[in-house]
Amino acid sequence: MMRDTLHGKTAFVTGASDGIGAATARALAAEGARVVIGYHNGKSRSEALCADLPGEGHVIQQIDIGDPASVSAAAARIAEQFTTLDILVNSAGATQPIPHADLDTLDEGLFDRLLHLNAGGPFSVIRRHMPLLQASGEAVVVNVSSISAFTGSGSNIAYCAAKAALDTMTKSFARAFGPEVRFLAVSPAAVATGFVAGRDRAALENAARSVPLGRVVEPEDVASAILACITHLKSATGTTIVVDGGRQL
């Protein structure tokens, strides 16, 4: 059943062809928003998702968040279609599992690429879409971060550093662009997606046994937190919502 909480609102979700991004696109559309489904390589998945979303006006948009030219082109295309952007969810990112002590594999070049993609990418997306966000007058940006930002435990050291940068950037943007635009971060622990190579459902369920809530964090759990940031936490900006089942405790 589609509700009208976000009727008339336009949302852009990067990394929306799968995982947390796709779950977020569904949640936003269910509340009545028009959704721009941002994808990198998953065009067929994005087309299928777009056709399946409730409501009308949804479109897909190719974007490589690591390429400023691609980000600029996507922003120009969105500006051609919409006069404002009310919701921006930065869900796109990438990582690879590297033991933290393996400094041979995580060399400077790979560190820079991971930092640029997971922190510089969202910065570029926000920067290029700021005119449309400000035109809304009450826009919300939600950055999908990770508890790796403050635990220092994650798929690799560069990923942890990038998410810490993203959290601090969220605060900086919130301070600079309020009240027209609110900025929040949502920080999950390991989520049941294919984001980290080699991490299967059995490993997630085994790890969940040792956390207070004893359950795996699903993409829909994170999407619900993102939706709450947009629809309910109207007095919140520059802060982080943790969705980890209590893993950090």
C-alpha positions, 0 to 999 in steps of 0.5 A: 500500500502506497502512503502519501507522506512524501507525495510531491517529493523527488528523491535521488538514491545512489547505489540504488540497483541493489542492497540498501539503495534498492530497499531505500528506493522502495521505502521512499516510493511507498511513501509517495516520492518520485525516485531517481534510481542511481546506478553504476553498472546495474542497469537491468536491475535498475530498470526492473526496480523502476518498473516495480516501484509503486507510484509514477514518475520514477526514472533511472540514472547512470552515475559513477560517483568516483568520476566527477564528470559522470557526477556532473552529467547526472546532476545536469540530467536530473536538473533537466527533469526536476526543478528541485531535489528534496531527498538525496541518499548517498548509498553508493560505495565499494570496498574489498576485504583486506586484513588490517595488518596486510599493508602490502595489499593496501598500498597508497594507490588503493588507499587513495582510491577507496578513500576517494570513492567512499568519501570523495564520491558522496562529496561530489554528489552533494556538491553538484546537486546543492542548487537543487537541494537548496531550491527545495527549501527543506531538503534532506541528505542522508549519507550511508556510513558505517560503524567502521567509522568509529570502531575502526573495525571493518573490511579494510583500514581505508574503508574505516577512514573513508566512513570516518571522513563521511561522518565528519563531512556530514557535520560540516555540511549540516553546519554550513547549509542549514536550515534549507538542507538537513544532513544525517548519516545512518551507520549500520554494521554488517548488512545482509547484502553482497557488498563485501566479497566472501561474506555470506549469510551464514557468517552474518548469522554466526556474528549476530549471535554475539550481539545484544539483539541477536539478529542480522541487520537487513537492508530494509532495517537500514532503509527504515532508518533512512526513511525515519531521518527524512520523515520523523527526525525533523529537528535532527541534523549533523548527527548519526543514527546507528543501526547495528543490533548493538554490535558496537556495545 
